[in-house]
Amino acid sequence: QLQASGGGLVQAGGSLRLSCVASGSIFVMYVVNWHRQAPGKQRELVASLRTGGEINYADSVKGRFTVSRDNANKTTFLQMNSLKLEDTAVYFCNIHGRTTSLRAFDSWGQGTQLTVSS
């Protein structure tokens, strides 16, 4: 189970950090993803961080967003800087991994709202 937090209202140009904490008996988190869905638009992948360090960002957020993870605390973060109006969306964390019983999982957080104002 994933619990996302950190969303809110921020002015354009500002910063915010989202967090996503996983609960349960997690053995490994292979991939942590952050997605977002703006009103009337499809959900899009914003950032992806794989075990081993491979990171990918959507072109729209490159240079502004940074994804990171704290494996010991089963937490992933999305640091968002230089926010723009078009970043307004509901942000979802998504983790692929295995439990301590080696069961594969693909879990989603409940979403946290980011609103960027002018």
LINLINHU-V634652 format. One record per residue. N is the residue number from 1. PHI is phi in degrees with one decimal (* if undefined). Layout:
n->(N,N)
phi->(PHI,PHI)
This chain:
n->(1,2,3,4,5,6,7,8,9,10,11,12,13,14,15,16,17,18,19,20,21,22,23,24,25,26,27,28,29,30,31,32,33,34,35,36,37,38,39,40,41,42,43,44,45,46,47,48,49,50,51,52,53,54,55,56,57,58,59,60,61,62,63,64,65,66,67,68,69,70,71,72,73,74,75,76,77,78,79,80,81,82,83,84,85,86,87,88,89,90,91,92,93,94,95,96,97,98,99,100,101,102,103,104,105,106,107,108,109,110,111,112,113,114,115,116,117,118)
phi->(*,-116.0,-124.2,-95.5,-154.7,107.3,-68.9,167.6,-105.7,-141.2,-78.3,-55.6,93.1,-84.0,-132.1,-157.5,-122.9,-94.5,-126.6,-144.4,-107.2,-97.1,-118.7,107.3,-89.0,-95.7,-88.7,-153.4,-107.8,-73.1,-136.7,-116.1,-122.8,-120.6,-117.5,-144.7,-137.8,-89.5,-55.9,77.8,-122.0,-76.2,-67.0,-127.7,-80.9,-97.6,-152.8,-142.4,-131.6,-102.2,-56.8,103.4,101.9,-65.1,-127.1,-134.1,-128.1,-64.9,-56.4,-68.6,-120.2,-57.5,84.8,-116.7,-107.7,-134.7,-99.0,-148.6,-147.0,-124.6,-63.1,-61.0,-103.5,52.5,-129.5,-124.1,-127.5,-130.4,-86.4,-120.6,-117.7,47.8,-65.1,-119.1,-55.0,-73.9,-82.8,-59.0,-178.3,-90.9,-103.6,-122.4,-95.4,-148.7,-127.3,-106.8,-170.8,-134.1,-82.1,-66.6,-93.5,66.9,-82.0,-73.0,-138.0,-141.0,-110.7,-121.9,-78.9,-82.3,94.8,-134.8,-85.3,-114.5,-123.0,-105.8,-109.6,-86.3)
